[in-house]
Amino acid sequence: MALHMMMRLRAPLISFGGETIDNHGIIRSFPALSMVTGLLANALGWDRSDAAKHNILQERLVMGARLDSGGSLLVDFQTVQLSANDKGWTTRGSAEGRAGGAGTYAGPHLRYRQYFGDMDVLLALRLKSADESPTLSELASALDKPARPLFVGRKNCLPTERVMAGWVEADNILNALERAEPALQASTLAQWPVGEGELLGEQETKDVCDERNWSSGVHGGWRPVREGLLHPAQVETI
C-alpha cells in the first residue's frame, strides 16, 4: 500500500476553473490538476515565475476527488464602468487597459463568473518519486502553515476549515477515496485517474484538459480519468 495525503476543499464559494469563453468564467465539477498544483505551490511560497518547479510538481501529482457535497451553481454578474484613465487589476500583476479607440469606454466591463455554493470536496493525492522534495510531509506542513493565504480557485474562495485532512494507506487513489473519513453516508460521485482503481459498478471514462504549461501560462494536453458513484458500506473495486 502507498501513503496518500487527503485534502478537504470546503468553502462558501468554490470555483474549479474551466474554459473561459469571452467574458464567461466557466467552472467544472472537479478540481483541475493545475489548480491543486497552484494551491500547493502557494502554500509553499513559490512565485508564479517559478515555472519549472510548478511543472515538476504538477507532473508528480497523482490525485482524485470525491464530491461529499456537490453544492449549488451560482453565477455572479460583475460590472464596472471604466474611464480612459482607469485600469483593471489582473492576477498577472499588471494593469489592464482597454483596446481600441475612445468608443471602447462607452460601455462597462461585464463579467459572468460561475461558482459552486457550499461545496465540500475530498481529495486524495500522492507523489511520484515520493522521496524528492517537496515530499508529502512537506506539503502537509505547508498546508497547515502556508506562506500565503490559501484559496480554492479564485482569490475570494477562502476555505472554511483545515485543508490538510489526514492520511490514508491505500492501494490506489480510488481505494484511498473509499477508505477516507468520514465514511460515505450516501452515493457520492468521484473522479480518479485511469489505472488508479476500477469500480465493479457503472463508471465512465473521459479525457480532461486540466494541465497547465507553467512556462507559457497555457493549458494543454489531455489525461484520461474515470468517474463513477461510490456507495456506502458496499463499495467494491477491482
C-alpha positions as CSV (number, residue, x, y, z in Angstrom):
1,M,0.0,0.0,0.0
2,A,1.0,3.6,-0.5
3,L,0.6,6.6,1.7
4,H,-2.0,9.2,0.4
5,M,-2.5,12.7,1.7
6,M,-6.1,13.9,2.0
7,M,-7.2,17.4,1.4
8,R,-10.6,19.0,2.3
9,L,-11.8,21.7,0.0
10,R,-14.8,23.3,1.6
11,A,-15.9,27.0,1.3
12,P,-19.0,29.2,0.9
13,L,-17.9,29.7,-2.7
14,I,-15.7,27.5,-4.8
15,S,-14.6,27.8,-8.4
16,F,-12.9,24.9,-10.2
17,G,-12.0,26.8,-13.3
18,G,-12.7,25.5,-16.8
19,E,-12.6,27.1,-20.2
20,T,-13.2,30.9,-20.2
21,I,-15.3,31.9,-23.2
22,D,-15.2,35.7,-23.9
23,N,-16.3,37.2,-20.5
24,H,-17.9,34.0,-19.1
25,G,-15.9,32.2,-16.4
26,I,-17.0,28.6,-16.6
27,I,-16.3,26.1,-13.9
28,R,-16.0,22.3,-13.6
29,S,-17.4,19.8,-11.1
30,F,-13.9,18.5,-10.1
31,P,-10.7,20.4,-9.3
32,A,-8.1,20.6,-12.1
33,L,-4.6,19.2,-11.7
34,S,-3.3,22.7,-12.4
35,M,-5.4,24.3,-9.6
36,V,-4.2,21.8,-7.0
37,T,-0.7,22.4,-8.2
38,G,-1.1,26.1,-7.7
39,L,-2.7,25.8,-4.3
40,L,0.2,23.7,-3.0
41,A,2.8,26.0,-4.6
42,N,1.1,28.9,-3.0
43,A,1.3,27.2,0.4
44,L,5.0,26.6,-0.2
45,G,5.5,30.2,-1.0
46,W,6.5,29.7,-4.6
47,D,6.2,32.6,-7.1
48,R,4.4,32.3,-10.4
49,S,7.8,32.9,-12.1
50,D,9.0,29.5,-10.6
51,A,7.6,27.8,-13.7
52,A,10.0,24.8,-13.7
53,K,9.1,24.0,-10.1
54,H,5.4,24.2,-10.9
55,N,5.7,22.0,-13.9
56,I,7.7,19.3,-12.0
57,L,5.2,19.3,-9.1
58,Q,2.2,19.0,-11.5
59,E,3.9,16.1,-13.2
60,R,4.5,14.3,-9.9
61,L,0.9,14.7,-8.6
62,V,-1.5,11.7,-8.8
63,M,-4.9,12.8,-7.5
64,G,-8.6,12.0,-7.3
65,A,-11.6,13.6,-5.7
66,R,-15.0,12.7,-4.3
67,L,-17.9,15.2,-4.0
68,D,-19.1,14.9,-0.5
69,S,-21.4,17.8,-1.2
70,G,-21.8,18.9,-4.8
71,G,-23.1,22.4,-3.9
72,S,-25.3,24.6,-6.0
73,L,-24.3,26.5,-9.1
74,L,-24.3,30.3,-8.8
75,V,-23.5,33.0,-11.4
76,D,-22.0,36.3,-10.3
77,F,-22.6,39.1,-12.6
78,Q,-19.9,41.8,-12.3
79,T,-19.9,45.2,-13.9
80,V,-17.8,48.3,-13.6
81,Q,-17.7,51.5,-15.7
82,L,-14.1,52.5,-16.5
83,S,-12.9,55.8,-17.9
84,A,-9.8,56.1,-20.1
85,N,-7.6,56.7,-17.1
86,D,-8.9,53.8,-15.1
87,K,-7.2,50.4,-15.1
88,G,-8.4,46.9,-14.2
89,W,-6.4,44.7,-11.8
90,T,-5.3,41.4,-13.1
91,T,-3.7,38.3,-11.5
92,R,-0.8,38.7,-13.8
93,G,0.4,41.6,-11.7
94,S,-0.1,44.2,-14.5
95,A,-2.8,46.8,-15.0
96,E,-5.5,46.0,-17.6
97,G,-6.5,48.7,-20.1
98,R,-9.0,48.6,-22.9
99,A,-8.0,48.1,-26.6
100,G,-9.4,50.1,-29.4
101,G,-10.4,53.8,-29.6
102,A,-12.4,56.1,-27.4
103,G,-15.6,54.2,-28.1
104,T,-14.4,51.3,-26.1
105,Y,-15.0,53.3,-22.9
106,A,-18.7,53.9,-23.7
107,G,-19.7,50.5,-22.2
108,P,-18.9,48.9,-18.9
109,H,-16.7,46.0,-18.1
110,L,-19.0,42.9,-17.9
111,R,-18.1,39.6,-16.4
112,Y,-20.1,36.5,-15.6
113,R,-18.3,34.2,-13.1
114,Q,-19.7,30.8,-12.0
115,Y,-19.3,29.4,-8.5
116,F,-20.4,26.5,-6.5
117,G,-22.1,27.4,-3.2
118,D,-21.5,25.3,-0.1
119,M,-19.4,22.7,-1.9
120,D,-17.4,20.0,0.0
121,V,-14.7,18.1,-1.9
122,L,-12.3,15.5,-0.5
123,L,-9.0,15.0,-2.4
124,A,-6.6,12.1,-2.3
125,L,-3.2,12.5,-3.6
126,R,0.3,11.1,-3.6
127,L,3.6,11.9,-5.4
128,K,5.6,10.1,-8.0
129,S,9.3,10.0,-6.9
130,A,8.0,10.2,-3.3
131,D,11.4,10.9,-1.8
132,E,12.1,14.0,-3.8
133,S,11.4,17.4,-2.4
134,P,8.7,18.6,-1.8
135,T,7.6,15.4,-0.1
136,L,4.1,14.7,1.1
137,S,5.1,15.6,4.6
138,E,6.5,18.9,3.4
139,L,3.2,19.6,1.5
140,A,1.2,18.8,4.6
141,S,3.3,21.1,6.8
142,A,2.9,23.9,4.2
143,L,-0.9,23.5,4.1
144,D,-1.1,23.8,7.9
145,K,1.3,26.8,7.9
146,P,1.0,28.3,4.4
147,A,3.4,31.0,3.3
148,R,0.4,32.9,1.9
149,P,-3.4,32.7,2.3
150,L,-4.9,29.8,0.5
151,F,-8.0,29.9,-1.8
152,V,-9.9,27.3,-3.7
153,G,-10.0,28.6,-7.3
154,R,-10.5,32.4,-7.3
155,K,-9.0,34.6,-4.6
156,N,-12.4,35.2,-3.0
157,C,-12.9,31.5,-2.4
158,L,-11.3,31.1,1.1
159,P,-11.5,27.7,2.8
160,T,-13.6,27.4,6.0
161,E,-11.6,24.7,7.6
162,R,-8.2,22.9,7.7
163,V,-7.2,21.9,4.2
164,M,-4.9,19.1,5.3
165,A,-7.3,16.3,6.1
166,G,-5.1,13.4,7.3
167,W,-3.5,10.3,5.8
168,V,-4.8,7.1,4.2
169,E,-2.8,3.9,3.4
170,A,-4.3,2.5,0.2
171,D,-3.5,0.5,-3.0
172,N,-4.6,3.4,-5.3
173,I,-6.4,6.7,-5.5
174,L,-9.9,5.2,-5.7
175,N,-9.2,3.0,-2.7
176,A,-8.0,6.0,-0.7
177,L,-11.2,7.9,-1.5
178,E,-13.2,4.9,-0.3
179,R,-11.3,4.5,2.9
180,A,-11.2,8.1,3.9
181,E,-13.1,9.5,6.8
182,P,-15.8,10.5,7.2
183,A,-17.3,7.3,5.9
184,L,-19.7,7.6,3.0
185,Q,-23.3,8.2,4.0
186,A,-24.8,8.4,0.5
187,S,-23.9,7.6,-3.1
188,T,-21.1,10.0,-4.0
189,L,-19.6,11.0,-7.3
190,A,-15.9,10.6,-7.6
191,Q,-13.2,11.1,-10.2
192,W,-9.8,9.4,-10.3
193,P,-7.0,8.7,-12.9
194,V,-7.2,5.7,-15.2
195,G,-5.0,3.0,-13.7
196,E,-5.8,4.0,-10.2
197,G,-8.6,1.6,-9.5
198,E,-11.9,0.5,-11.1
199,L,-15.4,0.1,-9.8
200,L,-17.3,-3.1,-10.4
201,G,-20.4,-0.9,-11.0
202,E,-21.0,1.7,-13.6
203,Q,-18.2,4.1,-14.4
204,E,-17.4,6.5,-17.2
205,T,-14.0,7.1,-18.9
206,K,-13.3,10.6,-20.2
207,D,-10.4,12.8,-21.1
208,V,-9.9,16.1,-19.3
209,C,-7.7,19.0,-20.2
210,D,-6.6,20.4,-16.9
211,E,-2.8,20.5,-17.0
212,R,-1.0,23.9,-17.3
213,N,2.2,24.7,-19.0
214,W,3.5,27.0,-16.3
215,S,6.2,28.4,-18.6
216,S,3.8,29.6,-21.2
217,G,0.8,30.0,-19.0
218,V,-1.4,28.0,-21.4
219,H,-3.4,24.9,-20.6
220,G,-3.0,21.9,-22.9
221,G,-2.8,18.2,-23.2
222,W,-5.3,15.6,-22.1
223,R,-5.3,12.9,-19.4
224,P,-7.7,10.0,-19.0
225,V,-9.9,9.8,-15.9
226,R,-12.7,7.7,-14.6
227,E,-15.9,8.9,-12.9
228,G,-18.4,6.9,-11.0
229,L,-20.6,6.6,-7.9
230,L,-19.2,5.4,-4.6
231,H,-21.8,3.7,-2.5
232,P,-21.7,3.5,1.3
233,A,-20.9,0.2,3.0
234,Q,-20.9,-1.7,-0.3
235,V,-18.1,-0.2,-2.4
236,E,-16.5,-2.9,-4.5
237,T,-13.4,-2.4,-6.6
238,I,-11.0,-4.5,-8.6
